[in-house]
């Protein structure tokens, strides 16, 4: 998939998730989730890096998006309206894997960074080519490069929907690498203490994944809200 295709896939996923039917009761619950103590702590505390939203009733096996995808799309819009730079990835559609996820997040972050911040002048196109031709390590290195030239005050939220889909085989190995990498990005930015941050929110990672990643989580079970 080319870089333009990455952004098109992101836009298509956002549109599909936005069309997901959400009864009034779920709309009310979404507002409770967005304002609950766990999510507020995740955004407010520098030491709170990763938040997990869990809903066992929203884990379709067939590769489709779900109610939690709708939550992610609404959180994306909410954080955008708050002046943050939200990134999002939906693991559900066919053909997705952690490499595709990391490339997509990198292409989205590139849109936050102005081209003038990347030099020489032809570097943006070469940068994109390296991301699209490279492996997971290259994609992570490229994401790191972009994170280092963001303004220190920039607030970035990374929303990953349906993480449980990457808990088998090689995808599980690569997802562990990607999550530990993102956690390190979050830690580096929080250590600067200059107002900006990276934060990661996932929906429905499996318990096996969470144990394997070895990270600290704020967990919110939306069934109780």
TAQUIDA-V677832 format. One record per helix or strand. SS is the DSSP state (2 for helix, 1 for strand). FROM is the first residue (numbers start at 1). TO is the last residue. If there is no record, write none. Layout:
BEGIN
ss = [SS & SS]
from = [FROM & FROM]
to = [TO & TO]
END
This chain:
BEGIN
ss = [2 & 2 & 2 & 1 & 2 & 1 & 2 & 2 & 2 & 2 & 1 & 2 & 2 & 1 & 2 & 1 & 2]
from = [3 & 24 & 37 & 50 & 67 & 85 & 98 & 115 & 123 & 136 & 155 & 163 & 169 & 197 & 207 & 217 & 222]
to = [19 & 34 & 44 & 54 & 81 & 90 & 112 & 117 & 133 & 149 & 161 & 166 & 192 & 203 & 213 & 221 & 224]
END
